[in-house]
Amino acid sequence: MFLFEMLDNSILNVALPTIGRELSASTTVLQWVTGVYAVVFGGLMLALGALADRVGRRKVMLVGLVLLGGASLATAFVTTAEQLVAVRAAMGVAAAMTTPGSLALAFRLFDEDALRVRATTLISTVGLVGLAIGPMVGGFVLAFAPWQMLLLVNVPIAALAFVGIRRGIPADKADELHRDPIDGAGALLGTAAIVLTLVAPTLFVDAGTASLLPWLTTAAAVLTAVLFVVRQRVARHPLLDLELVARPLVSSGLAFKAAASLATAGLGYLVTLQLQLDLGWTPAQAALGMLPQVVVLIAGGALIGPLVTRVGLDKASWLSAGAVVCGLAVYGLLGRFGYGWIALALMLVAAGMRVVGVVAGTNVMRGLPANRTTIGSALVDTAGEVSTGIGIAVGGTILAALFTGDITTSHWSTHQTTQFRDAITWAGLVLTLLTAALVGWGIARARRVTDSTTPSPATAPEGT
């Protein structure tokens, strides 16, 4: 299902110009064709993860696959852009039902950390392959078939996954579920907080910092997040037990995941603009310019197992998170001086993200009881989605604040070029500081686990 998640958006982006022409869609509506998926997906993961921990991960995944197949099949009957947005929203619901369960089910199947890391690495690799080949597959399909085929391909994928899970995954055991009632108010507040957090960055990029709407949306996101936390503290059966989130393994894993997603999204956004607007590359050349990141993301899977075996999960996460911070620092300080530095930054961030994504998910699962694994997986995905939006918002807001004039104009003045490069530098450095703060927090939390399992001098065996 991670393949579906990563392939779905990357393959559809290629078809947006065609969809716009055939459905007479505005730029804003086209943005929502892809954006509504992420908003619904990110917003519902916590609530549906909590539901899966109560009624069964396998059952929720199977229902989600049926919804995915039906929504994808409905693409064949779409005649307006608004109908396509509705279809994409339904796909977001399906993704929120299926994606968190993938990690939770993989964790259930294996008892040893080494096997869990291998399973998580495989899931991650398959998804990243989808991310890499999506644009190429989309371009090839559009050469001889209508754009609807890009979404209709999900129908056989959903059917195959349904059969595989139905036959290959046992039903959840009663002792692996819990029967507490779902906190409806908490689910509404949590969903609203995540949705508003994901929508706010888009509004900042589109409307600019001078507009009131992005700031009101941000304030509403903060308010609903605070109300969600208050609700979880007083609810008899909270949707999300904050004491579980505060566990060192869980909080460190979420911090590492957020750091990796923030860095990857922010860097990708800035580099894409820099290659085309500053260096004057064509879109095709810019796609090739991102190739070092794609190669490292895919090939790096072979290094995860040996690294974890050699240094352990904790040190692997610290080293990989440090690589992410170093990559951002290289870009912020040296990215304006040529593509070589940009490529180095892309490879460092990709290498770090490749490892930390697997280790972070494994740590969160290790830190939770067996009857909370699906909502734990949903937490990992939510942390990634929210921090991705924040990473893009940081880059877009700093560019909007420091660059005067139309950034997409074909000819910049010397002053505008300097402004853009200054904005790239500041955005890179701000992202570096934010990521370093998350990494520092994650390491500090992980050390609490290490310290608690290290024998004290008074209790250590003689001779040690």
C-alpha positions as CSV (number, residue, x, y, z in Angstrom):
1,M,0.0,0.0,0.0
2,F,3.0,2.3,0.4
3,L,3.6,1.7,-3.3
4,F,0.1,3.0,-4.0
5,E,0.6,6.0,-1.8
6,M,3.9,7.1,-3.3
7,L,3.0,6.2,-6.9
8,D,-0.4,7.8,-6.9
9,N,0.6,11.4,-6.5
10,S,3.9,11.2,-8.5
11,I,2.2,9.6,-11.5
12,L,-0.8,12.0,-11.4
13,N,1.4,15.2,-11.4
14,V,2.5,14.5,-14.9
15,A,-1.1,14.5,-16.1
16,L,-2.2,17.8,-14.5
17,P,-1.8,19.9,-17.6
18,T,-3.9,17.3,-19.6
19,I,-6.5,17.2,-16.9
20,G,-6.7,21.0,-16.8
21,R,-7.4,21.2,-20.5
22,E,-9.9,18.3,-20.7
23,L,-11.9,19.3,-17.6
24,S,-11.5,23.1,-18.0
25,A,-10.0,23.2,-14.5
26,S,-8.5,26.4,-12.9
27,T,-5.1,26.4,-11.3
28,T,-6.7,26.4,-7.9
29,V,-8.9,23.4,-8.7
30,L,-5.9,21.5,-10.1
31,Q,-4.0,22.1,-7.0
32,W,-6.8,20.5,-5.0
33,V,-6.8,17.5,-7.3
34,T,-3.5,16.5,-5.6
35,G,-3.8,18.5,-2.4
36,V,-7.2,17.1,-1.2
37,Y,-5.7,13.6,-1.2
38,A,-2.9,14.7,1.2
39,V,-5.2,16.7,3.4
40,V,-7.8,13.9,3.8
41,F,-5.1,11.3,4.2
42,G,-3.2,13.2,6.9
43,G,-6.3,14.3,8.7
44,L,-8.0,11.0,9.1
45,M,-5.0,8.7,9.9
46,L,-5.2,9.2,13.7
47,A,-9.0,8.6,13.9
48,L,-8.9,5.6,11.6
49,G,-5.8,4.2,13.2
50,A,-7.6,4.3,16.6
51,L,-10.6,2.5,14.9
52,A,-8.3,-0.2,13.5
53,D,-6.8,-0.9,16.9
54,R,-10.4,-1.6,18.2
55,V,-12.1,-3.5,15.3
56,G,-9.0,-5.0,13.7
57,R,-6.2,-3.8,11.4
58,R,-6.8,-6.5,8.8
59,K,-10.6,-5.7,8.6
60,V,-10.1,-1.9,8.2
61,M,-7.4,-2.5,5.6
62,L,-9.7,-4.8,3.6
63,V,-12.6,-2.2,3.7
64,G,-10.1,0.5,2.7
65,L,-9.0,-1.6,-0.3
66,V,-12.6,-2.0,-1.4
67,L,-13.0,1.8,-1.2
68,L,-9.8,2.4,-3.1
69,G,-10.9,0.1,-5.9
70,G,-14.4,1.7,-6.1
71,A,-13.1,5.3,-6.1
72,S,-10.5,4.5,-8.7
73,L,-13.1,2.8,-10.9
74,A,-15.3,5.9,-10.6
75,T,-12.5,7.9,-12.4
76,A,-13.8,6.4,-15.7
77,F,-17.1,8.3,-15.2
78,V,-15.6,11.7,-14.2
79,T,-16.7,14.6,-16.4
80,T,-15.8,17.6,-14.2
81,A,-12.8,18.7,-12.1
82,E,-15.0,18.9,-9.0
83,Q,-16.0,15.2,-9.5
84,L,-12.3,14.3,-9.8
85,V,-11.5,16.2,-6.5
86,A,-14.3,14.1,-4.8
87,V,-12.7,10.9,-6.2
88,R,-9.3,12.0,-4.9
89,A,-10.8,12.7,-1.5
90,A,-12.3,9.2,-1.4
91,M,-8.8,7.8,-2.3
92,G,-7.4,9.8,0.6
93,V,-9.8,8.1,3.0
94,A,-8.8,4.7,1.6
95,A,-5.1,5.6,2.1
96,A,-5.8,6.6,5.7
97,M,-7.4,3.2,6.2
98,T,-4.7,1.1,4.5
99,T,-1.3,2.8,4.9
100,P,-0.9,2.8,8.7
101,G,-2.0,-0.8,8.8
102,S,0.8,-1.9,6.5
103,L,3.4,-1.0,9.1
104,A,1.4,-2.4,12.0
105,L,0.7,-5.7,10.3
106,A,4.4,-6.1,9.3
107,F,5.3,-5.4,12.9
108,R,2.9,-8.0,14.1
109,L,4.3,-10.7,11.8
110,F,7.8,-10.6,13.3
111,D,9.1,-10.7,16.8
112,E,12.8,-9.8,16.3
113,D,14.0,-6.2,15.7
114,A,16.3,-7.3,12.8
115,L,13.3,-8.9,10.9
116,R,11.1,-5.9,11.6
117,V,13.8,-3.6,10.2
118,R,14.1,-5.7,7.1
119,A,10.3,-5.7,6.6
120,T,10.0,-2.0,7.2
121,T,13.0,-1.4,4.8
122,L,11.2,-3.5,2.1
123,I,8.0,-1.5,2.5
124,S,9.9,1.8,2.3
125,T,11.9,0.6,-0.8
126,V,8.8,-0.4,-2.7
127,G,7.2,2.9,-2.0
128,L,10.3,4.9,-3.0
129,V,10.5,2.9,-6.3
130,G,6.9,4.1,-7.0
131,L,8.0,7.7,-6.2
132,A,10.9,7.4,-8.6
133,I,9.2,5.7,-11.6
134,G,5.9,7.5,-11.3
135,P,6.6,10.5,-13.6
136,M,8.2,8.2,-16.2
137,V,5.3,5.7,-16.1
138,G,2.8,8.6,-16.3
139,G,4.5,10.1,-19.3
140,F,4.6,6.8,-21.1
141,V,0.9,6.0,-20.4
142,L,-0.2,9.4,-21.6
143,A,1.5,8.9,-24.9
144,F,-1.1,6.3,-26.0
145,A,-3.9,6.3,-23.3
146,P,-6.3,8.8,-21.7
147,W,-5.3,10.3,-18.3
148,Q,-8.0,8.2,-16.5
149,M,-5.8,5.1,-17.0
150,L,-3.4,6.6,-14.4
151,L,-6.0,6.1,-11.7
152,L,-7.7,3.1,-13.1
153,V,-4.5,1.2,-12.6
154,N,-5.3,1.3,-8.8
155,V,-8.2,-1.1,-9.4
156,P,-6.1,-4.3,-10.1
157,I,-3.6,-3.1,-7.4
158,A,-6.4,-2.9,-4.8
159,A,-7.8,-6.3,-5.9
160,L,-4.4,-8.0,-5.7
161,A,-3.7,-6.5,-2.3
162,F,-7.1,-7.5,-1.1
163,V,-6.5,-11.2,-2.0
164,G,-3.0,-11.1,-0.6
165,I,-4.1,-9.8,2.8
166,R,-7.2,-11.9,2.9
167,R,-5.2,-15.1,2.3
168,G,-1.8,-14.3,3.8
169,I,-2.6,-12.2,6.9
170,P,-4.4,-13.8,9.9
171,A,-7.2,-12.0,11.6
172,D,-6.3,-9.9,14.6
173,K,-6.4,-11.8,17.9
174,A,-8.7,-10.5,20.6
175,D,-5.8,-9.8,23.0
176,E,-4.2,-7.6,20.4
177,L,-7.2,-5.3,20.3
178,H,-8.8,-3.1,22.9
179,R,-12.4,-2.3,23.5
180,D,-12.4,1.3,24.8
181,P,-15.0,3.5,23.1
182,I,-13.6,5.9,20.5
183,D,-13.4,9.5,21.7
184,G,-15.6,11.3,19.1
185,A,-14.8,14.8,20.2
186,G,-11.1,14.0,20.3
187,A,-11.3,12.5,16.8
188,L,-13.0,15.7,15.4
189,L,-10.5,18.0,17.1
190,G,-7.5,16.0,16.0
191,T,-8.7,15.7,12.4
192,A,-9.5,19.5,12.3
193,A,-6.1,20.4,13.7
194,I,-4.2,18.2,11.2
195,V,-6.3,19.4,8.2
196,L,-5.9,23.1,9.2
197,T,-2.1,22.5,9.6
198,L,-1.9,20.9,6.2
199,V,-4.0,23.6,4.5
200,A,-2.2,26.6,6.1
201,P,1.1,26.2,4.2
202,T,-0.7,26.1,0.8
203,L,-2.5,29.3,1.7
204,F,0.8,31.0,2.7
205,V,2.4,30.0,-0.6
206,D,-0.7,31.0,-2.7
207,A,-2.0,34.1,-0.9
208,G,1.3,35.3,0.6
209,T,2.1,36.5,4.0
210,A,0.2,39.8,3.6
211,S,-3.1,38.0,3.4
212,L,-5.1,37.5,6.5
213,L,-6.5,34.1,5.6
214,P,-3.3,32.0,6.1
215,W,-2.7,33.6,9.5
216,L,-6.3,32.9,10.6
217,T,-6.0,29.3,9.4
218,T,-2.7,28.9,11.3
219,A,-4.3,30.4,14.5
220,A,-7.2,28.0,14.1
221,A,-4.8,25.1,13.7
222,V,-3.0,26.0,16.9
223,L,-6.3,26.5,18.8
224,T,-7.7,23.1,17.7
225,A,-4.4,21.4,18.5
226,V,-4.5,22.9,22.1
227,L,-8.1,21.9,22.5
228,F,-7.2,18.4,21.3
229,V,-4.5,18.0,23.9
230,V,-6.8,19.3,26.6
231,R,-9.5,16.9,25.5
232,Q,-7.1,13.9,25.6
233,R,-6.0,14.8,29.1
234,V,-9.5,14.9,30.5
235,A,-11.2,12.2,28.4
236,R,-12.0,8.9,30.1
237,H,-11.1,7.0,27.0
238,P,-8.8,9.3,24.9
239,L,-8.3,8.8,21.2
240,L,-4.6,9.2,21.8
241,D,-3.0,8.4,25.1
242,L,-0.5,11.2,25.6
243,E,1.4,9.2,28.1
244,L,2.2,6.7,25.3
245,V,3.3,9.4,23.0
246,A,5.6,10.7,25.8
247,R,7.4,7.4,26.0
248,P,11.0,8.0,25.1
249,L,11.1,5.5,22.1
250,V,7.9,6.8,20.7
251,S,8.6,10.6,21.0
252,S,12.2,10.1,19.7
253,G,10.9,8.1,16.7
254,L,8.3,10.8,15.9
255,A,10.9,13.6,16.2
256,F,13.3,11.8,13.8
257,K,10.5,11.1,11.3
258,A,9.4,14.8,11.5
259,A,13.0,16.0,11.0
260,A,13.5,13.8,7.9
261,S,10.2,14.8,6.3
262,L,10.7,18.5,7.1
263,A,14.2,18.4,5.5
264,T,13.2,16.4,2.5
265,A,10.1,18.5,1.6
266,G,11.8,21.8,2.3
267,L,14.9,21.0,0.3
268,G,13.0,19.5,-2.6
269,Y,10.8,22.6,-2.9
270,L,13.7,25.0,-2.8
271,V,15.9,23.0,-5.2
272,T,13.2,22.6,-7.8
273,L,12.7,26.3,-7.9
274,Q,16.4,27.1,-7.9
275,L,17.2,24.8,-10.7
276,Q,14.5,26.2,-13.0
277,L,14.2,29.8,-12.0
278,D,17.8,30.7,-11.0
279,L,19.9,28.3,-13.0
280,G,17.6,28.3,-16.0
281,W,17.2,24.6,-16.4
282,T,14.2,23.1,-18.2
283,P,11.7,20.9,-16.2
284,A,13.3,17.8,-17.8
285,Q,16.7,19.0,-16.8
286,A,15.5,19.8,-13.3
287,A,14.1,16.3,-13.0
288,L,17.5,14.9,-13.9
289,G,19.0,17.2,-11.4
290,M,17.0,15.5,-8.6
291,L,18.4,12.1,-9.7
292,P,21.1,11.9,-7.0
293,Q,18.4,12.0,-4.4
294,V,16.3,9.3,-6.1
295,V,19.3,7.0,-6.6
296,V,20.4,7.3,-2.9
297,L,16.8,6.8,-1.7
298,I,16.4,3.6,-3.7
299,A,19.9,2.2,-3.4
300,G,20.3,3.1,0.2
301,G,18.0,0.3,1.3
302,A,20.8,-2.2,1.0
303,L,22.8,-0.3,3.6
304,I,20.1,-0.1,6.3
305,G,20.3,-3.7,7.6
306,P,24.2,-3.8,7.8
307,L,24.3,-0.4,9.5
308,V,21.7,-1.3,12.1
309,T,23.4,-4.6,12.7
310,R,26.8,-2.9,13.2
311,V,25.8,0.0,15.4
312,G,22.3,-0.7,16.7
313,L,19.0,1.1,16.2
314,D,19.8,4.0,18.4
315,K,23.1,5.0,16.9
316,A,21.8,4.3,13.4
317,S,19.0,6.8,14.0
318,W,21.4,9.4,15.4
319,L,23.9,9.1,12.5
320,S,21.3,9.2,9.8
321,A,19.5,12.2,11.5
322,G,22.9,13.9,11.7
323,A,23.4,13.4,7.9
324,V,20.1,15.1,7.3
325,V,21.1,18.1,9.3
326,C,24.5,18.2,7.6
327,G,22.9,18.1,4.1
328,L,20.6,21.0,4.9
329,A,23.6,23.0,6.3
330,V,25.6,22.3,3.1
331,Y,22.7,23.6,1.0
332,G,22.0,26.7,3.2
333,L,25.7,27.7,3.2
334,L,27.0,26.6,-0.2
335,G,24.0,25.8,-2.4
336,R,24.0,29.2,-4.1
337,F,27.6,28.5,-5.4
338,G,26.7,25.8,-7.9
339,Y,25.0,22.5,-8.6
340,G,27.8,20.4,-7.2
341,W,26.9,21.6,-3.7
342,I,23.2,21.1,-4.4
343,A,23.8,17.5,-5.4
344,L,25.9,16.8,-2.3
345,A,23.1,18.2,-0.1
346,L,20.5,16.1,-1.9
347,M,22.5,12.9,-1.4
348,L,23.2,13.6,2.3
349,V,19.6,14.4,3.1
350,A,18.4,11.3,1.1
351,A,20.9,9.0,2.8
352,G,19.9,10.2,6.2
353,M,16.2,10.0,5.4
354,R,16.5,6.6,4.0
355,V,17.8,5.2,7.3
356,V,15.9,7.4,9.8
357,G,12.5,6.7,8.2
358,V,12.9,3.0,8.8
359,V,14.4,3.3,12.3
360,A,11.9,5.9,13.4
361,G,9.0,3.7,12.5
362,T,10.5,0.7,14.2
363,N,11.2,2.7,17.4
364,V,7.7,3.9,17.6
365,M,6.3,0.4,17.2
366,R,8.8,-0.9,19.8
367,G,7.7,1.7,22.3
368,L,3.9,0.9,22.1
369,P,1.8,-1.9,23.4
370,A,0.5,-4.5,20.9
371,N,-3.0,-3.1,21.0
372,R,-1.9,0.4,19.9
373,T,0.4,-0.4,16.9
374,T,-2.0,0.9,14.2
375,I,-2.4,4.3,15.8
376,G,1.3,4.3,16.4
377,S,1.9,3.8,12.6
378,A,-0.7,6.5,12.0
379,L,1.3,8.8,14.3
380,V,4.4,8.2,12.2
381,D,2.6,9.0,9.0
382,T,0.9,12.0,10.5
383,A,4.2,13.4,11.7
384,G,5.6,13.0,8.2
385,E,2.6,14.7,6.5
386,V,2.5,17.6,8.9
387,S,6.2,18.3,8.8
388,T,6.2,18.0,5.0
389,G,3.7,20.8,4.9
390,I,5.7,22.9,7.4
391,G,8.9,22.4,5.4
392,I,7.2,23.7,2.2
393,A,5.6,26.6,4.1
394,V,9.0,27.7,5.6
395,G,10.6,27.8,2.1
396,G,7.6,29.5,0.5
397,T,7.2,32.1,3.2
398,I,10.8,33.1,3.3
399,L,10.9,33.4,-0.5
400,A,7.7,35.5,-0.5
401,A,9.1,37.7,2.2
402,L,12.6,38.4,0.6
403,F,11.8,38.3,-3.1
404,T,10.1,41.3,-4.7
405,G,8.2,41.0,-7.9
406,D,6.9,38.0,-9.9
407,I,9.1,35.1,-9.1
408,T,8.0,33.2,-12.3
409,T,9.0,36.0,-14.7
410,S,11.4,34.9,-17.4
411,H,14.0,37.7,-16.7
412,W,15.1,38.8,-13.3
413,S,17.1,41.9,-12.5
414,T,20.4,41.6,-10.8
415,H,18.8,42.7,-7.6
416,Q,16.1,40.1,-7.8
417,T,18.7,37.4,-8.5
418,T,20.5,38.4,-5.3
419,Q,17.2,38.5,-3.4
420,F,16.4,34.9,-4.5
421,R,19.8,33.6,-3.6
422,D,19.7,35.3,-0.2
423,A,16.2,33.8,0.3
424,I,17.5,30.3,-0.6
425,T,20.4,30.7,1.9
426,W,18.1,31.9,4.7
427,A,15.5,29.3,4.0
428,G,18.1,26.6,4.0
429,L,19.5,27.8,7.3
430,V,16.1,28.1,9.0
431,L,15.3,24.5,7.9
432,T,18.7,23.4,9.3
433,L,17.9,24.9,12.7
434,L,14.4,23.5,12.8
435,T,15.6,20.0,11.8
436,A,18.6,20.2,14.2
437,A,16.2,21.0,17.0
438,L,14.0,18.0,16.2
439,V,17.0,15.8,15.9
440,G,18.4,17.1,19.2
441,W,15.1,16.4,20.9
442,G,15.0,12.9,19.4
443,I,18.5,12.0,20.6
444,A,17.8,13.4,24.1
445,R,14.6,11.2,24.3
446,A,16.4,8.1,22.9
447,R,19.2,8.6,25.5
448,R,16.6,8.2,28.3
449,V,15.9,4.7,27.0
450,T,19.6,3.9,26.8
451,D,20.3,5.3,30.3
452,S,17.4,3.4,31.8
453,T,18.6,0.1,30.4
454,T,22.3,0.6,31.4
455,P,23.2,-1.0,34.7
456,S,24.3,1.4,37.4
457,P,27.7,0.9,39.1
458,A,26.0,-0.4,42.2
459,T,24.1,-3.1,40.3
460,A,26.5,-3.9,37.5
461,P,28.0,-7.4,37.7
462,E,31.5,-7.7,39.1
463,G,34.2,-7.5,36.5
464,T,32.4,-5.1,34.2
